[in-house]
Amino acid sequence: MTTRVSLFSSPLLLGFDQLERTLDRLTKHPADGYPPYNIERVGDNGLRITLAVAGFTSDDLTIELAENQLLVRGKQQEDPDRVYLHRGIAARQFQRSFMLAEGIEIAGARLDNGLLSIELVRPKIEPKVRSIPIETAKSAGTGRASGVKTIDVGPDSTK
């Protein structure tokens, strides 16, 4: 019997179980090289994924976002009226997935000259600082705020 040791089993890494499940899901997907793609930075907060999908129309492609996983699928429809003497270009289907970080939004998609471009935006996140009230043993459960002390938590707590 083998037991699996989690990378996130440290008591200092609380609440990272979702990240661990995401990493497990990524390692289970085969590394198929079709279709080829590029990922590029666009400005300070933007990304662009470009897939080479020559021969596919917008009706042949679907883009879905499910639990921070971007899925791009392509399936070409066979044309029964065509008679091929030689068929060197296969009508092949594909599925390509990308794991997105929390907060990444899809701004849009465009198909142009056989390239499918998906625009992603990472909104600027302002740091949140809040004070956490600390109850003393005397005031716990009484509902009185007389024994409540607060400690400021965050980058500005030294001021």
C-alpha positions as a LaTeX table, in Angstrom:
\begin{tabular}{lrrr}
\hline
Residue & $x$ (\AA) & $y$ (\AA) & $z$ (\AA) \\
\hline
Met1 & 0.00 & 0.00 & 0.00 \\
Thr2 & 1.38 & 3.38 & $-1.01$ \\
Thr3 & 0.26 & 6.58 & 0.54 \\
Arg4 & 0.48 & 9.80 & $-1.34$ \\
Val5 & 2.24 & 12.64 & 0.45 \\
Ser6 & 0.71 & 15.97 & $-0.40$ \\
Leu7 & 2.92 & 18.88 & $-1.37$ \\
Phe8 & 0.52 & 21.08 & 0.57 \\
Ser9 & 0.46 & 19.07 & 3.80 \\
Ser10 & 2.38 & 21.71 & 5.71 \\
Pro11 & 0.36 & 23.35 & 8.51 \\
Leu12 & 1.53 & 26.72 & 7.14 \\
Leu13 & $-0.32$ & 26.16 & 3.82 \\
Leu14 & $-3.96$ & 26.29 & 4.86 \\
Gly15 & $-6.70$ & 26.36 & 2.24 \\
Phe16 & $-4.55$ & 25.31 & $-0.74$ \\
Asp17 & $-6.50$ & 22.09 & $-1.40$ \\
Gln18 & $-8.12$ & 23.63 & $-4.50$ \\
Leu19 & $-4.66$ & 24.42 & $-5.91$ \\
Glu20 & $-3.59$ & 20.84 & $-5.25$ \\
Arg21 & $-6.65$ & 19.49 & $-7.12$ \\
Thr22 & $-5.84$ & 21.84 & $-10.02$ \\
Leu23 & $-2.27$ & 20.56 & $-10.21$ \\
Asp24 & $-3.53$ & 16.96 & $-10.15$ \\
Arg25 & $-5.93$ & 17.74 & $-13.00$ \\
Leu26 & $-3.13$ & 19.32 & $-15.06$ \\
Thr27 & $-0.84$ & 16.32 & $-14.72$ \\
Lys28 & $-3.55$ & 13.91 & $-15.91$ \\
His29 & $-4.09$ & 15.63 & $-19.28$ \\
Pro30 & $-1.99$ & 14.27 & $-22.13$ \\
Ala31 & 0.43 & 16.71 & $-23.74$ \\
Asp32 & $-0.92$ & 16.66 & $-27.29$ \\
Gly33 & 0.78 & 19.14 & $-29.59$ \\
Tyr34 & $-2.27$ & 19.91 & $-31.74$ \\
Pro35 & $-3.19$ & 22.61 & $-32.41$ \\
Pro36 & $-0.03$ & 24.62 & $-31.87$ \\
Tyr37 & $-0.49$ & 27.81 & $-29.86$ \\
Asn38 & 1.23 & 30.94 & $-28.59$ \\
Ile39 & 0.71 & 32.79 & $-25.33$ \\
Glu40 & 1.78 & 36.41 & $-25.26$ \\
Arg41 & 1.65 & 39.32 & $-22.85$ \\
Val42 & $-0.42$ & 42.24 & $-24.06$ \\
Gly43 & 0.14 & 45.39 & $-22.02$ \\
Asp44 & 0.48 & 45.31 & $-18.24$ \\
Asn45 & $-2.61$ & 43.23 & $-17.40$ \\
Gly46 & $-3.44$ & 41.34 & $-20.60$ \\
Leu47 & $-2.66$ & 37.99 & $-22.15$ \\
Arg48 & $-3.47$ & 36.55 & $-25.57$ \\
Ile49 & $-3.70$ & 32.87 & $-26.44$ \\
Thr50 & $-3.45$ & 32.27 & $-30.20$ \\
Leu51 & $-4.22$ & 28.84 & $-31.64$ \\
Ala52 & $-3.48$ & 27.80 & $-35.23$ \\
Val53 & $-6.82$ & 26.37 & $-36.39$ \\
Ala54 & $-6.51$ & 26.46 & $-40.20$ \\
Gly55 & $-9.54$ & 24.99 & $-41.92$ \\
Phe56 & $-11.90$ & 25.53 & $-38.98$ \\
Thr57 & $-14.78$ & 27.99 & $-39.11$ \\
Ser58 & $-16.25$ & 29.76 & $-36.11$ \\
Asp59 & $-19.12$ & 27.21 & $-36.22$ \\
Asp60 & $-16.57$ & 24.39 & $-35.83$ \\
Leu61 & $-15.05$ & 25.90 & $-32.66$ \\
Thr62 & $-16.29$ & 26.24 & $-29.08$ \\
Ile63 & $-14.71$ & 28.07 & $-26.17$ \\
Glu64 & $-15.86$ & 27.32 & $-22.62$ \\
Leu65 & $-14.75$ & 28.37 & $-19.16$ \\
Ala66 & $-15.40$ & 25.87 & $-16.36$ \\
Glu67 & $-13.87$ & 26.34 & $-12.91$ \\
Asn68 & $-10.88$ & 28.38 & $-14.11$ \\
Gln69 & $-10.22$ & 25.90 & $-16.92$ \\
Leu70 & $-10.44$ & 27.34 & $-20.42$ \\
Leu71 & $-11.47$ & 24.66 & $-22.93$ \\
Val72 & $-11.12$ & 25.18 & $-26.67$ \\
Arg73 & $-12.66$ & 22.48 & $-28.85$ \\
Gly74 & $-12.72$ & 22.06 & $-32.58$ \\
Lys75 & $-14.66$ & 19.60 & $-34.70$ \\
Gln76 & $-14.99$ & 19.97 & $-38.45$ \\
Gln77 & $-18.12$ & 18.78 & $-40.18$ \\
Glu78 & $-17.70$ & 16.36 & $-43.07$ \\
Asp79 & $-19.04$ & 17.62 & $-46.41$ \\
Pro80 & $-20.79$ & 14.65 & $-48.09$ \\
Asp81 & $-20.79$ & 16.43 & $-51.48$ \\
Arg82 & $-16.98$ & 16.48 & $-51.70$ \\
Val83 & $-15.19$ & 13.62 & $-53.45$ \\
Tyr84 & $-11.49$ & 13.49 & $-52.60$ \\
Leu85 & $-8.95$ & 11.99 & $-55.01$ \\
His86 & $-6.28$ & 12.52 & $-52.35$ \\
Arg87 & $-6.89$ & 13.63 & $-48.78$ \\
Gly88 & $-3.74$ & 14.99 & $-47.13$ \\
Ile89 & $-5.49$ & 17.48 & $-44.86$ \\
Ala90 & $-7.30$ & 15.56 & $-42.18$ \\
Ala91 & $-10.50$ & 16.88 & $-40.65$ \\
Arg92 & $-9.30$ & 16.24 & $-37.14$ \\
Gln93 & $-10.96$ & 17.26 & $-33.93$ \\
Phe94 & $-9.13$ & 18.64 & $-30.92$ \\
Gln95 & $-9.51$ & 19.79 & $-27.36$ \\
Arg96 & $-6.98$ & 22.14 & $-25.78$ \\
Ser97 & $-7.26$ & 23.25 & $-22.16$ \\
Phe98 & $-5.59$ & 26.04 & $-20.22$ \\
Met99 & $-5.74$ & 26.57 & $-16.46$ \\
Leu100 & $-6.37$ & 30.21 & $-15.62$ \\
Ala101 & $-5.41$ & 31.93 & $-12.38$ \\
Glu102 & $-8.15$ & 33.16 & $-10.08$ \\
Gly103 & $-9.54$ & 36.48 & $-11.30$ \\
Ile104 & $-8.50$ & 36.16 & $-14.97$ \\
Glu105 & $-11.37$ & 37.21 & $-17.22$ \\
Ile106 & $-11.96$ & 36.44 & $-20.89$ \\
Ala107 & $-12.33$ & 39.69 & $-22.80$ \\
Gly108 & $-13.20$ & 38.12 & $-26.16$ \\
Ala109 & $-12.20$ & 35.80 & $-29.00$ \\
Arg110 & $-11.54$ & 36.38 & $-32.69$ \\
Leu111 & $-10.95$ & 34.05 & $-35.64$ \\
Asp112 & $-8.84$ & 35.63 & $-38.38$ \\
Asn113 & $-6.89$ & 33.91 & $-41.20$ \\
Gly114 & $-6.86$ & 30.53 & $-39.45$ \\
Leu115 & $-5.73$ & 31.94 & $-36.09$ \\
Leu116 & $-8.06$ & 31.89 & $-33.08$ \\
Ser117 & $-7.06$ & 34.60 & $-30.61$ \\
Ile118 & $-8.50$ & 34.63 & $-27.09$ \\
Glu119 & $-7.97$ & 37.84 & $-25.12$ \\
Leu120 & $-7.54$ & 37.52 & $-21.35$ \\
Val121 & $-7.46$ & 40.31 & $-18.77$ \\
Arg122 & $-6.19$ & 40.25 & $-15.21$ \\
Pro123 & $-8.00$ & 43.04 & $-13.36$ \\
Lys124 & $-5.90$ & 45.07 & $-10.95$ \\
Ile125 & $-6.55$ & 43.89 & $-7.43$ \\
Glu126 & $-6.27$ & 46.45 & $-4.70$ \\
Pro127 & $-4.84$ & 45.04 & $-1.47$ \\
Lys128 & $-7.47$ & 44.67 & 1.24 \\
Val129 & $-6.60$ & 45.54 & 4.80 \\
Arg130 & $-9.02$ & 44.97 & 7.63 \\
Ser131 & $-8.89$ & 44.85 & 11.40 \\
Ile132 & $-9.78$ & 41.62 & 13.15 \\
Pro133 & $-11.40$ & 42.04 & 16.59 \\
Ile134 & $-9.91$ & 39.93 & 19.38 \\
Glu135 & $-12.22$ & 38.91 & 22.18 \\
Thr136 & $-10.87$ & 38.31 & 25.65 \\
Ala137 & $-11.96$ & 35.32 & 27.68 \\
Lys138 & $-14.12$ & 37.55 & 29.91 \\
Ser139 & $-16.13$ & 39.04 & 27.03 \\
Ala140 & $-16.43$ & 35.85 & 24.91 \\
Gly141 & $-20.03$ & 34.75 & 24.70 \\
Thr142 & $-21.44$ & 37.75 & 26.59 \\
Gly143 & $-21.91$ & 39.90 & 23.52 \\
Arg144 & $-20.25$ & 42.84 & 25.28 \\
Ala145 & $-17.61$ & 44.75 & 23.39 \\
Ser146 & $-15.90$ & 46.10 & 26.52 \\
Gly147 & $-13.05$ & 43.58 & 26.39 \\
Val148 & $-12.52$ & 43.71 & 22.63 \\
Lys149 & $-9.08$ & 44.69 & 21.34 \\
Thr150 & $-8.13$ & 45.03 & 17.68 \\
Ile151 & $-4.93$ & 44.38 & 15.82 \\
Asp152 & $-4.40$ & 45.91 & 12.39 \\
Val153 & $-3.36$ & 43.33 & 9.80 \\
Gly154 & $-1.79$ & 44.31 & 6.51 \\
Pro155 & 0.99 & 46.29 & 4.88 \\
Asp156 & $-0.02$ & 49.58 & 6.52 \\
Ser157 & $-0.05$ & 48.20 & 10.09 \\
Thr158 & 3.34 & 49.75 & 10.91 \\
Lys159 & 2.08 & 53.32 & 10.58 \\
\hline
\end{tabular}
